[in-house]
Amino acid sequence: MTIGKLCAQTMDQLLEGVQLIDFNWQYIYVNNTIVKQSKCRKKEQLLGFTMMEKFPGIEKTDLFKMLHFCMQE
């Protein structure tokens, strides 16, 4: 088993949501908790989509401002 696969399996079991987004704001990894919190049924409903596609208006929130700051820094 590779380290990447082991890490993904471990993160899938966490009670806290884990999401990795790329510099285009696309989801590249989500754990099972984020899927439940988003009210999606499958990871594939998030993966490859942008945050803005899945959560219209998110770019107007304080959370998004902080995420944008983190992307820039």
N, C-alpha and C positions, 0 to 999 in steps of 0.2 A: 504494500500500500504506500502511495506517495504521501509526502508531508502535506501537500495541498489538499488531497482527498481527505486525509485525517483531520486537518483543520476545518474543512467544510463540514464534515460529519459532526465534529465537536460543536461548531457554531450553530448547526441545525438544532441541537438539543438545548441551547440556552433559553432561559425564560425571557431574557431581554432581546429586543429586536436588533438585528444586525443587517445593515444594508451597505453595499459598496456601489458607489456611482462613479462614472468616469467623467472626464472633463467636458463631455457633451451632455452631461446630466442624465445619462442613461444608466439604468440599473444593470450592473454586471454580476451582482450576487445579492441574494436576499435569503435570510434564514426563515424557518417555518413560523417563528413568532411574528415577523414582519408581514408575512402573507396573511396570517390571521388578523393582525391589527389593521391591515389595509382592506379587509373584507373581501379579498380575492380568494379564489379556491385553489389556485395553483401558482407556483413560482413563475411559470411561463406567461402568466397574465401580467407580470411586472418586468421580467427580464427582457432587455432590449428596448424597452420603452423609456421615455424620459419622465422625470418627475412631473413636468408640466402637462404631459399627455395624460398621466394617470390622476393627477390632482390639480385640475385647472384652478388658477388663482394662487397657487403656492408661492409663486415668484413675488407676490405682494406681501408676504408674511415676514415677521421678524426672524423666524427660523431660517427662511431662505436667504435673508440678508447675511446671517451668520455663516451659512453654508457657502455662500458666494465669497465672503471674506476668507474663509478657510481655503477655498479653491485658489484664490489669488495669492495667498501667503504660503 
